[in-house]
Structure formats: structure tokens, C-alpha cells
Amino acid sequence: MKKSAYVALVTCFNEDETINYQATRAQVRRQVAAGNNIMCAGTNGDFSALTFDEKVKLTEAVVDEAAGRAKVIVNAGMPATFETVMLARAFDRVGVDGIAVITPFFIACEQDGLVRHFTTVADAVGTPVYLYDIPARTQNHLEPETARILAGHGNIAGIKDSGGKQDTLEAYMAVGREVPDFAVYSGPDHLVHWALQNGAAGCISGLGNVMPEVLARIVSCFNEGDDAGAAKAQKTYADFRSDLYALGYPPALVKRALWVMDHSVGASRQPALLPDPAQDAQIRELLNKYGLLPA
């Protein structure tokens, strides 16, 4: 089965911090042109800063713009199961290809609580549900054994692992090998190629907002059996990741790098990264180093 690349799409904002839907649609077109699928309202999409209605309207715009040319997954995860179910049902009506559910944040959860949470959401919708683990942001980690339990649910189709640890990703992929049709998507940008080599269904990458063609090349080369080409593209991707993320909080740096390339994406909603001329100069230098700005 061919592997696939998703980009955790940024949400574009106007100067008054309202959503710029036209600019967001333009980013969808850019990713589709590169050959990538879309995840919206995720960590890189400022999901925690969006209202319920904004998430639904944003998803409608992304699905409309993708228009069958790319698959769309949307994150419905919220701290409470109740609101997560409400969002998931709204996205179900929009007609997305998948509903990702980030582990609850702020509320400390036991593993059996996570089983109840994800099961309740999966029971409530017809769209395939994907578990989404990012413990550095939520403080709740979905243990591989818990993922194995949830993989047996008929409407839980896979997991996005954004933990950043290779051993955890490997443990999730072991679940994927044991449970038919349980797809594992790698979140860490430096592990895309390794994950594909070891059985992942694909990746969901935030850095792809800045380097869509390089991300697509890792996956397309792998699908074509060109492992050397995939490795070369991965090295470029990983090197840029290391250079960019050395400057600060990764999702904010991705958005800021994209802003340096295209001001229409806007800044993030506060209290995220504030514009800093000195940092912008460092970002511009990096973008020039990797050939991402016009000569």
C-alpha cells in the first residue's frame, strides 16, 4: 500500500486575529499542488485558540478547497469528552476523511479514562477516528498497550504519534502490525523516512507548511522504491528542522517562517510568539540557506 503525507496546516489570521479563510484556502491549494493531504485544526493550526464555530467553518473551507483532490483529517480533541463528541459530530456532517482526537489536555487522565474517552467519540460518528498522542503538549500519554485495546474498536482507524520518541513510535507500529487496518502516522519530522521503512502508513508533519515539496519527495521517492532519494530528502528536512527549531517553540517557528515567506498567513493568536525583528532575520537567513526564498 502506498504511503501518504499529510501536512498539519496552519490557520491563517488577519491583523485583528480573525481567521483569514481566503489565505487558508491558498495554503490548501499550495499543499495539494505539492501532492500532500491536509490535517486542519491541529497543533500547527492553532486549534486551542479557535472557537467551536470557527473550527467547523474552517473545516468546511478546507474540505471545499481540497475538493476531492486531497484527503482531509481534522482534530476534534478537547479536554472534555462531551465537547469532543459535539465537535466530532459536526465534522462528521462536514464530510471529512478522518477525525483525529488529541488526548485530553489540562485534565489528568488514567489509561482507562482514555479508553472511555476515545471509545465514546468513536461510537458517536461514522467517520474513521484517529488517536492523536502528543504528551509534551497535553501531559497525557496514550500507552501503546492502551492503543492496542482501542485498535480493536471498529471505528478507530489508526494513530498519529507526535511524541518524538522512536521507541514509542515503534511500539505503536507493532500494534499496527498486529491489528489489521490500524494505520500509524509519524508526527516527528526527523523520523518520516525511518517510519516509512518500518511500517508506518505515512506522516502528518507540521514542517511541511514550510517545505511541502521536500516532504512530498520523501514519501513519493519511498513509494517509487527510490530509498536513496527518500533519504536525501529526509536529510534536508531534518537539517532544516534542527536549524529552525533551535530558535524556539516549534509550531510558532513554523508559522513565523511561513510568514517570512508569505505575509498573508498572518501571525498566531496571542499569547503565542510575538514578532521579533532579530528572530525574523535569523529565520530569513535559514530560509535563504535552504533555497526557500526567491533569489
Secondary structure, 3 states (H helix, E strand, C coil): CCCEEEEECCCCECCCCCECHHHHHHHHHHHHHHCCEEEECCHHHCHHHCCHHHHHHHHHHHHHHHCCCCCEEEECCCCCHHHHHHHHHHHHHHCCCEEEEECCCCCCCCHHHHHHHHHHHHHHCCCCEEEEECHHHHCCCCCHHHHHHHHCCCCEEEEEECCCCHHHHHHHHHHHHHCCCCEEEECCHHHHHHHHHCCCCEEEECHHHCCHHHHHHHHHHHHCCCHHHHHHHHHHHHHHHHHHHCCCCHHHHHHHHHHHHCHHHCCCCCCCCCCCHHHHHHHHHHHHHCCCCCC
